[in-house]
Amino acid sequence: MDAVLIYADSLRSPDMRHAVPVAVPDPFLYVEVDGRRAAVVTAFEVPRIAAADPGIETIPPEQLGMDELLAAGTPLAQAELEIYTRACARLEIERAVVPPGFPLELADHLRAHGVEVSVDRELFEARRRSKNATEIEGLRRAQRACEAALDVARELLRSADASGRVLMLDGEPLTCERIRVEVERVFSAHGAAAEEFIVSHGAQTAIGHETGSGPIAPGEAIVFDLYPRDR
């Protein structure tokens, strides 16, 4: 059976987050082969991954000769490619499937060292459709964060003074930016985050993916498009 390889961080990659249930901000190599699961990660990520999923074997780059490569003057990027190749050799990987976003440079390097690499979009989509208990609870937390944030945003609008040209709250114009700050605060309080989301008003609502800005006028249409992710 082909091995599974993923190279990404687990904050932005759904494939990696599905495989490794902890937020790792830097990209790393994850491997599944013959029932074995392993991650090539820096030493300070080892305790976190081990605590989150004891079934994942953690391999620090130092175990594969990273220090020696760097001491010999190998550029960091080239040393990392070599480390991942050595990891595949240690795990006896000859053929592997990868998601569509797998780095071309790494794929080429592995191929040059005898590993057959191919993309299997359908496989990774099917993997993500099956959610484990941790992922399901994460989805629920994100949904609760979204609902709570929208409640806060609605309360800001209800509390605003609509007697003038723009909504006023606590003596200041109620802007999309003010609402966005409160939405982000609620997300954080619920253990969620979103890089971007939409709070737009008036004519902005007719512009696709316009995030919104400026003071809100009485009677204007307002669009909320919130999509927090569980941390």
VOPAGU-916890 format. One record per residue: residue number from 1; z negated, y, x of N, C-alpha, C in turn; residue in one letter. Coordinates in pm, whole numbers, padded with zeros to 5 digits. Each point is the difference from the previous one (the first is absolute). Layout:
N
(rec NUM; (Z; Y; X); (Z; Y; X); (Z; Y; X); "a");
...
This chain:
231
(rec 1; (00000; -00120; 00084); (00000; 00120; -00084); (00000; 00125; 00088); "m");
(rec 2; (00074; 00103; -00045); (00004; 00124; 00076); (-00136; 00069; -00001); "d");
(rec 3; (-00032; 00065; 00111); (-00119; 00083; 00005); (00024; 00129; -00075); "a");
(rec 4; (-00107; 00068; -00035); (00006; 00132; -00062); (-00050; 00101; 00101); "v");
(rec 5; (00078; 00106; 00023); (-00041; 00108; 00089); (00003; 00132; -00076); "l");
(rec 6; (-00104; 00079; 00016); (-00004; 00136; -00055); (-00049; 00092; 00110); "i");
(rec 7; (00069; 00110; 00020); (-00048; 00101; 00095); (-00007; 00133; -00073); "y");
(rec 8; (-00122; 00047; -00022); (-00020; 00125; -00074); (-00149; 00032; 00002); "a");
(rec 9; (-00037; 00116; -00053); (-00141; 00027; -00027); (-00028; -00045; -00143); "d");
(rec 10; (-00128; -00013; -00032); (-00034; -00047; -00135); (-00037; 00114; -00094); "s");
(rec 11; (00024; 00124; 00042); (-00019; 00113; -00090); (00125; 00028; -00081); "l");
(rec 12; (00116; -00009; 00066); (00125; 00037; -00066); (00088; -00119; -00035); "r");
(rec 13; (-00020; -00112; 00064); (00085; -00117; -00025); (-00063; -00090; -00106); "s");
(rec 14; (00063; -00016; -00116); (-00054; -00093; -00100); (00002; -00145; 00047); "p");
(rec 15; (00098; -00035; 00083); (00005; -00136; 00051); (-00120; -00029; 00090); "d");
(rec 16; (-00033; 00095; 00088); (-00114; -00022; 00089); (-00131; 00007; -00075); "m");
(rec 17; (-00013; 00094; -00094); (-00125; 00010; -00074); (-00025; -00126; -00084); "r");
(rec 18; (00108; -00060; -00048); (-00014; -00125; -00075); (-00053; -00111; 00091); "h");
(rec 19; (00044; 00000; 00125); (-00040; -00106; 00093); (-00136; 00025; 00063); "a");
(rec 20; (-00030; 00128; 00028); (-00125; 00035; 00070); (-00075; 00101; -00087); "v");
(rec 21; (-00108; -00041; -00065); (-00066; 00085; -00100); (-00097; 00101; 00059); "p");
(rec 22; (00042; 00072; 00101); (-00083; 00106; 00058); (00094; 00108; 00051); "v");
(rec 23; (-00043; 00126; -00008); (00085; 00112; 00039); (00003; 00014; 00152); "a");
(rec 24; (00115; -00030; 00059); (00021; 00016; 00145); (00110; 00104; 00016); "v");
(rec 25; (-00030; 00118; 00057); (00097; 00109; 00002); (00113; -00014; 00101); "p");
(rec 26; (-00021; -00081; 00104); (00104; -00018; 00102); (00074; -00132; -00023); "d");
(rec 27; (00131; -00001; 00026); (00076; -00123; -00023); (-00044; -00113; 00092); "p");
(rec 28; (00009; -00123; -00050); (-00037; -00117; 00079); (00084; -00117; -00049); "f");
(rec 29; (-00005; -00110; 00072); (00080; -00118; -00034); (-00087; -00101; -00074); "l");
(rec 30; (00049; -00044; -00115); (-00066; -00104; -00079); (00092; -00121; -00004); "y");
(rec 31; (-00059; -00119; 00011); (00077; -00124; 00010); (-00057; -00106; -00094); "v");
(rec 32; (00088; -00072; -00068); (-00037; -00122; -00071); (00092; -00112; 00049); "e");
(rec 33; (-00061; -00109; 00044); (00081; -00113; 00046); (-00081; -00128; -00013); "v");
(rec 34; (00057; -00099; -00067); (-00063; -00132; -00015); (-00143; 00009; -00052); "d");
(rec 35; (-00022; 00085; -00099); (-00132; 00015; -00058); (-00095; 00086; 00081); "g");
(rec 36; (00045; 00052; 00110); (-00082; 00084; 00088); (00034; 00146; -00025); "r");
(rec 37; (-00101; 00085; -00005); (00020; 00143; -00019); (-00063; 00074; 00117); "r");
(rec 38; (00075; 00093; 00057); (-00049; 00071; 00118); (00047; 00144; -00002); "a");
(rec 39; (-00077; 00086; 00066); (00035; 00141; 00011); (-00024; 00045; 00143); "a");
(rec 40; (00101; 00061; 00059); (-00013; 00056; 00135); (-00043; 00145; -00016); "v");
(rec 41; (-00129; 00025; 00021); (-00058; 00132; -00025); (-00091; 00041; 00114); "v");
(rec 42; (-00019; 00131; 00013); (-00090; 00051; 00102); (-00142; -00050; -00026); "t");
(rec 43; (-00080; -00004; 00106); (-00133; -00061; -00009); (-00089; 00067; -00104); "a");
(rec 44; (00014; 00132; -00018); (-00091; 00065; -00094); (00036; -00027; -00146); "f");
(rec 45; (00116; -00062; -00026); (00033; -00040; -00137); (-00045; -00144; -00029); "e");
(rec 46; (-00033; -00074; 00105); (-00033; -00142; -00017); (-00118; -00021; -00096); "v");
(rec 47; (-00114; 00071; 00017); (-00113; -00026; -00091); (00033; 00030; -00146); "p");
(rec 48; (00077; 00106; -00024); (00033; 00038; -00137); (00086; -00106; -00067); "r");
(rec 49; (00101; -00047; 00070); (00088; -00101; -00058); (-00074; -00132; -00018); "i");
(rec 50; (-00083; -00036; 00098); (-00076; -00124; -00010); (-00096; 00004; -00119); "a");
(rec 51; (-00059; 00116; -00026); (-00091; 00013; -00113); (00074; -00004; -00133); "a");
(rec 52; (00120; 00061; -00003); (00076; 00006; -00125); (00063; -00134; -00035); "a");
(rec 53; (00045; -00074; 00101); (00065; -00129; -00025); (-00022; -00091; 00121); "d");
(rec 54; (-00105; -00081; -00001); (-00028; -00088; 00114); (00112; -00100; 00029); "p");
(rec 55; (00091; -00018; -00093); (00109; -00093; 00021); (00110; 00052; 00091); "g");
(rec 56; (-00007; 00128; 00036); (00100; 00058; 00089); (-00052; -00006; 00143); "i");
(rec 57; (00072; -00068; 00086); (-00033; -00004; 00142); (00042; 00133; 00064); "e");
(rec 58; (-00088; 00063; 00073); (00033; 00128; 00063); (00025; -00021; 00149); "t");
(rec 59; (00108; 00060; 00048); (00040; -00014; 00140); (00013; 00139; 00061); "i");
(rec 60; (-00096; 00045; 00079); (00013; 00130; 00067); (00111; -00006; 00105); "p");
(rec 61; (00075; 00108; 00019); (00107; 00000; 00100); (-00047; -00036; 00140); "p");
(rec 62; (-00128; 00029; 00030); (-00053; -00031; 00133); (00004; -00149; 00029); "e");
(rec 63; (-00012; -00082; -00105); (00008; -00145; 00020); (00140; -00046; 00038); "q");
(rec 64; (00097; 00086; -00023); (00139; -00035; 00028); (00055; 00072; 00122); "l");
(rec 65; (-00090; 00066; 00075); (00042; 00063; 00125); (00038; 00146; -00008); "g");
(rec 66; (-00046; 00071; -00103); (00035; 00141; -00012); (-00049; 00082; 00119); "m");
(rec 67; (-00123; -00022; 00043); (-00054; 00078; 00112); (00084; -00019; 00125); "d");
(rec 68; (00041; -00123; 00026); (00080; -00028; 00119); (00138; 00065; -00008); "e");
(rec 69; (00060; -00002; -00119); (00131; 00064; -00017); (-00008; 00150; 00027); "l");
(rec 70; (-00102; 00064; -00055); (-00014; 00144; 00019); (-00033; 00032; 00145); "l");
(rec 71; (-00084; -00082; 00063); (-00035; 00023; 00141); (00123; -00013; 00090); "a");
(rec 72; (00095; -00083; -00042); (00123; -00018; 00078); (00102; 00111; -00024); "a");
(rec 73; (-00035; 00096; -00086); (00089; 00112; -00025); (00095; -00019; -00116); "g");
(rec 74; (-00017; -00103; -00079); (00086; -00021; -00117); (-00028; 00108; -00104); "t");
(rec 75; (00102; 00069; -00049); (-00022; 00100; -00106); (-00067; -00064; -00121); "p");
(rec 76; (-00084; 00078; -00068); (-00078; -00055; -00111); (00088; -00065; -00106); "l");
(rec 77; (00109; 00067; -00039); (00086; -00055; -00105); (00058; -00135; 00042); "a");
(rec 78; (00042; -00010; 00126); (00056; -00127; 00048); (-00109; -00106; 00012); "q");
(rec 79; (-00119; 00042; 00040); (-00111; -00094; 00011); (-00036; -00058; -00137); "a");
(rec 80; (00003; 00083; -00102); (-00031; -00048; -00135); (00103; -00103; -00046); "e");
(rec 81; (00128; 00026; 00027); (00103; -00098; -00035); (-00026; -00134; 00069); "l");
(rec 82; (-00038; 00008; 00127); (-00028; -00122; 00076); (-00121; -00074; -00056); "e");
(rec 83; (-00103; 00075; -00040); (-00120; -00062; -00056); (00032; -00076; -00128); "i");
(rec 84; (00082; 00061; -00086); (00035; -00067; -00125); (00086; -00124; 00025); "y");
(rec 85; (00083; 00007; 00102); (00080; -00117; 00037); (-00090; -00112; 00051); "t");
(rec 86; (-00099; 00037; 00080); (-00095; -00100; 00050); (-00082; -00060; -00114); "r");
(rec 87; (-00034; 00082; -00097); (-00075; -00052; -00116); (00082; -00105; -00073); "a");
(rec 88; (00129; 00029; -00019); (00087; -00097; -00068); (00012; -00128; 00082); "c");
(rec 89; (00006; 00014; 00132); (00007; -00119; 00085); (-00129; -00081; -00009); "a");
(rec 90; (-00114; 00069; 00000); (-00129; -00070; -00010); (-00009; -00078; -00131); "r");
(rec 91; (00054; 00059; -00107); (-00006; -00064; -00131); (00118; -00093; -00026); "l");
(rec 92; (00083; -00018; 00103); (00114; -00093; -00004); (00097; 00033; -00113); "e");
(rec 93; (00034; 00127; -00011); (00092; 00045; -00104); (00142; -00002; 00055); "i");
(rec 94; (00088; -00069; -00068); (00141; -00003; 00037); (00088; 00070; -00102); "e");
(rec 95; (-00043; -00003; -00128); (00075; 00068; -00106); (-00100; 00073; -00089); "r");
(rec 96; (00041; 00120; -00045); (-00091; 00079; -00082); (00078; 00082; -00101); "a");
(rec 97; (-00064; 00021; -00116); (00055; 00092; -00100); (-00086; 00125; 00001); "v");
(rec 98; (00065; 00114; -00026); (-00067; 00129; 00005); (00039; 00082; -00123); "v");
(rec 99; (-00081; 00100; -00037); (00037; 00089; -00110); (00109; 00097; 00043); "p");
(rec 100; (00065; 00068; -00094); (00111; 00090; 00034); (-00038; 00113; 00096); "p");
(rec 101; (-00126; 00043; -00002); (-00040; 00111; 00086); (-00043; -00040; 00139); "g");
(rec 102; (00019; -00125; 00038); (-00040; -00045; 00134); (00078; 00077; 00105); "f");
(rec 103; (-00066; 00049; 00107); (00070; 00083; 00100); (00114; -00075; 00070); "p");
(rec 104; (00114; 00064; 00007); (00117; -00061; 00063); (-00024; -00027; 00148); "l");
(rec 105; (-00065; 00094; 00068); (-00025; -00018; 00143); (-00081; -00126; 00027); "e");
(rec 106; (-00104; -00020; -00080); (-00082; -00120; 00018); (00078; -00125; -00035); "l");
(rec 107; (00078; 00005; -00107); (00081; -00116; -00038); (00098; -00036; 00111); "a");
(rec 108; (00066; 00101; 00057); (00094; -00025; 00109); (-00070; -00060; 00121); "d");
(rec 109; (-00119; 00050; 00031); (-00074; -00051; 00116); (-00040; -00146; -00022); "h");
(rec 110; (-00044; -00031; -00120); (-00037; -00139; -00028); (00122; -00091; 00007); "l");
(rec 111; (00112; 00046; -00054); (00122; -00080; 00005); (00043; -00025; 00144); "r");
(rec 112; (-00014; 00103; 00084); (00038; -00014; 00140); (-00087; -00101; 00074); "a");
(rec 113; (-00116; -00030; -00058); (-00091; -00095; 00063); (-00012; -00129; -00082); "h");
(rec 114; (00104; -00029; -00078); (00011; -00132; -00060); (-00056; -00018; -00139); "g");
(rec 115; (-00044; 00109; -00064); (-00052; -00011; -00136); (00109; 00043; -00098); "v");
(rec 116; (00036; -00087; -00091); (00100; 00033; -00102); (-00069; 00079; -00112); "e");
(rec 117; (00046; 00123; -00023); (-00063; 00090; -00097); (00099; 00031; -00111); "v");
(rec 118; (-00043; -00015; -00126); (00086; 00034; -00113); (-00083; 00069; -00108); "s");
(rec 119; (00066; 00087; -00077); (-00065; 00073; -00108); (00004; -00084; -00128); "v");
(rec 120; (-00114; -00002; -00071); (-00006; -00071; -00129); (-00071; 00090; -00101); "d");
(rec 121; (00076; 00090; -00059); (-00058; 00096; -00095); (-00066; -00072; -00118); "r");
(rec 122; (00068; -00101; -00055); (-00051; -00068; -00118); (-00135; -00066; 00027); "e");
(rec 123; (-00016; -00058; 00117); (-00126; -00066; 00032); (-00117; 00099; -00004); "l");
(rec 124; (00018; 00114; 00063); (-00110; 00096; 00008); (-00028; 00065; -00135); "f");
(rec 125; (00103; 00020; -00080); (-00023; 00050; -00135); (-00080; -00101; -00081); "e");
(rec 126; (00033; -00126; 00015); (-00072; -00105; -00073); (-00144; -00011; 00048); "a");
(rec 127; (-00022; 00016; 00129); (-00137; -00006; 00053); (-00087; 00109; -00063); "r");
(rec 128; (00055; 00120; -00011); (-00080; 00113; -00051); (-00026; -00011; -00150); "r");
(rec 129; (00083; -00076; -00072); (-00022; -00015; -00144); (-00128; -00077; -00029); "r");
(rec 130; (-00040; -00085; 00088); (-00121; -00080; -00018); (-00118; 00075; 00061); "s");
(rec 131; (-00089; 00051; -00084); (-00112; 00081; 00047); (-00127; -00085; 00010); "k");
(rec 132; (-00074; 00020; 00109); (-00128; -00068; 00012); (-00110; 00086; -00064); "n");
(rec 133; (-00121; -00052; -00001); (-00110; 00070; -00068); (-00027; 00137; 00062); "a");
(rec 134; (00011; 00010; 00132); (-00023; 00128; 00067); (00102; 00103; -00043); "t");
(rec 135; (00127; -00041; -00007); (00105; 00092; -00040); (-00015; 00043; -00145); "e");
(rec 136; (-00036; -00094; -00085); (-00017; 00034; -00143); (-00111; 00102; -00017); "i");
(rec 137; (-00111; -00018; 00071); (-00108; 00097; -00010); (00043; 00135; 00057); "e");
(rec 138; (00082; -00001; 00105); (00052; 00124; 00055); (00087; 00074; -00100); "g");
(rec 139; (00083; -00074; -00072); (00082; 00061; -00105); (-00087; 00063; -00108); "l");
(rec 140; (-00106; -00069; -00035); (-00089; 00054; -00103); (-00070; 00127; 00049); "r");
(rec 141; (-00044; 00000; 00126); (-00064; 00121; 00053); (00097; 00117; 00002); "r");
(rec 142; (00124; -00026; 00039); (00100; 00106; 00002); (00027; 00053; -00140); "a");
(rec 143; (00005; -00090; -00098); (00021; 00043; -00139); (-00117; 00084; -00049); "q");
(rec 144; (-00122; -00042; 00033); (-00117; 00080; -00040); (00002; 00136; 00067); "r");
(rec 145; (00043; 00006; 00125); (00009; 00128; 00070); (00101; 00091; -00068); "a");
(rec 146; (00113; -00056; -00041); (00104; 00077; -00066); (-00050; 00055; -00133); "c");
(rec 147; (-00065; -00084; -00078); (-00049; 00044; -00131); (-00107; 00108; 00015); "e");
(rec 148; (-00090; -00017; 00097); (-00106; 00098; 00021); (00058; 00134; 00047); "a");
(rec 149; (00100; -00006; 00086); (00062; 00124; 00049); (00070; 00074; -00113); "a");
(rec 150; (00069; -00074; -00086); (00068; 00065; -00111); (-00100; 00061; -00097); "l");
(rec 151; (-00113; -00066; -00020); (-00105; 00057; -00085); (-00049; 00134; 00056); "d");
(rec 152; (-00021; 00005; 00131); (-00046; 00124; 00064); (00106; 00109; -00013); "v");
(rec 153; (00126; -00036; 00020); (00108; 00098; -00012); (00009; 00056; -00141); "a");
(rec 154; (-00013; -00087; -00099); (00005; 00046; -00139); (-00118; 00093; -00030); "r");
(rec 155; (-00117; -00031; 00054); (-00117; 00084; -00025); (00018; 00138; 00062); "e");
(rec 156; (00063; 00007; 00116); (00029; 00130; 00060); (00089; 00083; -00092); "l");
(rec 157; (00101; -00064; -00056); (00091; 00071; -00090); (-00071; 00043; -00128); "l");
(rec 158; (-00082; -00087; -00055); (-00074; 00035; -00122); (-00096; 00116; 00024); "r");
(rec 159; (-00059; 00004; 00119); (-00102; 00101; 00029); (00058; 00136; 00037); "s");
(rec 160; (00130; 00005; 00025); (00061; 00125; 00046); (00016; 00100; -00114); "a");
(rec 161; (-00005; 00127; 00035); (00022; 00110; -00094); (00151; 00022; -00014); "d");
(rec 162; (00052; -00014; -00122); (00144; 00010; -00024); (00039; 00131; -00066); "a");
(rec 163; (-00083; 00103; 00014); (00028; 00127; -00070); (00096; 00090; 00075); "s");
(rec 164; (00028; -00028; 00126); (00088; 00086; 00079); (00133; -00066; 00029); "g");
(rec 165; (00068; 00054; 00101); (00133; -00052; 00036); (-00010; -00134; 00072); "r");
(rec 166; (-00112; -00022; 00070); (-00021; -00129; 00067); (-00138; -00052; -00036); "v");
(rec 167; (-00020; -00128; 00009); (-00131; -00059; -00025); (-00098; 00046; 00109); "l");
(rec 168; (-00121; 00034; -00043); (-00103; 00045; 00093); (-00120; -00093; -00010); "m");
(rec 169; (-00058; -00032; 00114); (-00118; -00086; 00003); (-00095; 00052; 00106); "l");
(rec 170; (-00122; 00033; -00043); (-00100; 00055; 00092); (00050; 00124; 00072); "d");
(rec 171; (00074; 00083; -00074); (00046; 00126; 00054); (00123; -00007; 00088); "g");
(rec 172; (00059; -00117; 00013); (00119; -00016; 00085); (00109; -00072; -00078); "e");
(rec 173; (00128; 00025; 00035); (00108; -00071; -00067); (-00013; -00151; 00021); "p");
(rec 174; (00028; -00074; -00106); (00003; -00146; 00013); (00139; -00041; 00047); "l");
(rec 175; (00007; -00050; 00120); (00128; -00036; 00061); (00014; -00151; 00012); "t");
(rec 176; (00123; -00041; 00022); (00024; -00142; 00027); (-00078; -00045; 00124); "c");
(rec 177; (-00009; 00090; 00098); (-00071; -00034; 00122); (-00149; -00025; -00026); "e");
(rec 178; (-00062; 00082; -00085); (-00142; -00020; -00032); (-00022; -00135; -00069); "r");
(rec 179; (00089; -00031; -00093); (-00013; -00128; -00068); (00020; -00115; 00099); "i");
(rec 180; (00095; 00017; 00091); (00027; -00106; 00097); (-00122; -00026; 00089); "r");
(rec 181; (-00069; 00105; 00039); (-00121; -00017; 00082); (-00103; -00084; -00075); "v");
(rec 182; (-00019; 00028; -00128); (-00098; -00075; -00078); (00044; -00145; -00021); "e");
(rec 183; (00129; -00020; -00019); (00052; -00136; -00015); (-00027; -00080; 00128); "v");
(rec 184; (00028; 00060; 00115); (-00023; -00068; 00127); (-00148; -00033; 00019); "e");
(rec 185; (-00087; 00092; -00043); (-00144; -00023; 00012); (-00041; -00123; -00083); "r");
(rec 186; (00054; -00010; -00121); (-00033; -00114; -00085); (00055; -00129; 00059); "v");
(rec 187; (00122; 00005; 00050); (00055; -00119; 00066); (-00095; -00049; 00109); "f");
(rec 188; (-00041; 00092; 00086); (-00086; -00036; 00112); (-00133; -00059; -00048); "s");
(rec 189; (-00057; 00059; -00104); (-00127; -00050; -00053); (00012; -00141; -00054); "a");
(rec 190; (00120; -00039; -00039); (00023; -00135; -00053); (00059; -00095; 00104); "h");
(rec 191; (-00001; 00041; 00127); (00050; -00087; 00104); (00150; -00015; 00001); "g");
(rec 192; (00071; 00102; -00047); (00146; -00004; -00005); (00057; 00123; 00070); "a");
(rec 193; (00129; 00001; 00020); (00067; 00114; 00063); (00147; -00001; -00039); "a");
(rec 194; (00063; 00116; 00012); (00144; 00012; -00026); (00056; 00103; 00095); "a");
(rec 195; (00108; -00035; 00070); (00061; 00096; 00091); (00061; 00116; -00076); "e");
(rec 196; (00060; -00028; -00114); (00058; 00104; -00084); (-00011; -00043; -00145); "e");
(rec 197; (-00002; 00098; -00088); (00006; -00025; -00143); (00045; 00130; -00066); "f");
(rec 198; (00031; -00007; -00129); (00062; 00114; -00068); (-00097; 00065; -00097); "i");
(rec 199; (-00016; 00131; 00016); (-00065; 00086; -00100); (00091; 00122; -00012); "v");
(rec 200; (00095; -00005; -00091); (00099; 00108; -00011); (-00009; 00065; -00138); "s");
(rec 201; (00058; 00119; -00011); (-00009; 00074; -00127); (00130; 00075; -00025); "h");
(rec 202; (00022; 00033; -00127); (00114; 00083; -00037); (00132; -00059; 00043); "g");
(rec 203; (00086; 00086; 00056); (00134; -00043; 00041); (-00005; -00106; 00109); "a");
(rec 204; (-00109; -00004; 00076); (-00010; -00101; 00106); (00006; -00142; -00055); "q");
(rec 205; (-00044; -00016; -00124); (-00005; -00135; -00057); (00138; -00061; -00021); "t");
(rec 206; (00104; 00084; 00005); (00137; -00050; -00017); (00064; -00037; 00132); "a");
(rec 207; (-00073; 00018; 00110); (00053; -00030; 00133); (-00059; -00133; 00047); "i");
(rec 208; (00085; -00095; 00027); (-00047; -00132; 00039); (-00087; 00002; 00124); "g");
(rec 209; (-00117; -00062; -00008); (-00094; -00015; 00111); (-00050; 00133; 00055); "h");
(rec 210; (00010; 00106; -00077); (-00062; 00128; 00038); (-00151; -00017; -00011); "e");
(rec 211; (-00073; 00023; 00111); (-00144; -00025; -00001); (-00078; 00108; -00075); "t");
(rec 212; (00058; 00119; -00013); (-00064; 00105; -00079); (-00077; 00100; 00084); "g");
(rec 213; (00000; 00125; -00046); (-00074; 00105; 00070); (-00014; 00121; -00091); "s");
(rec 214; (-00097; 00084; 00033); (-00014; 00128; -00068); (-00087; -00002; -00123); "g");
(rec 215; (-00027; 00120; -00055); (-00086; 00013; -00118); (00068; -00053; -00125); "p");
(rec 216; (-00081; -00056; -00088); (00049; -00060; -00124); (-00017; 00100; -00114); "i");
(rec 217; (00105; 00018; -00079); (-00005; 00093; -00113); (-00043; -00072; -00127); "a");
(rec 218; (-00059; 00070; -00095); (-00037; -00062; -00128); (00124; -00057; -00070); "p");
(rec 219; (-00014; -00117; -00056); (00108; -00061; -00077); (00107; -00067; 00082); "g");
(rec 220; (-00010; 00002; 00133); (00102; -00064; 00082); (-00014; -00152; -00003); "e");
(rec 221; (00114; -00065; 00014); (-00002; -00145; 00020); (-00057; -00030; 00138); "a");
(rec 222; (-00077; -00106; 00009); (-00059; -00042; 00128); (00026; -00149; 00017); "i");
(rec 223; (00044; -00037; 00118); (00026; -00140; 00030); (-00101; -00048; 00105); "v");
(rec 224; (-00068; -00109; -00031); (-00085; -00068; 00096); (00065; -00135; 00032); "f");
(rec 225; (00022; -00025; 00125); (00049; -00131; 00044); (-00089; -00042; 00116); "d");
(rec 226; (-00102; -00079; -00031); (-00102; -00037; 00097); (00015; -00146; 00038); "l");
(rec 227; (-00003; -00028; 00128); (00016; -00139; 00044); (-00087; -00028; 00123); "y");
(rec 228; (-00132; -00002; -00023); (-00091; -00030; 00112); (00009; -00145; 00043); "p");
(rec 229; (-00036; -00023; 00125); (-00007; -00136; 00054); (-00143; -00029; 00042); "r");
(rec 230; (-00045; -00117; -00028); (-00133; -00040; 00042); (-00006; -00008; 00151); "d");
(rec 231; (-00109; 00047; 00056); (-00014; -00005; 00145); (-00044; -00137; 00049); "r");
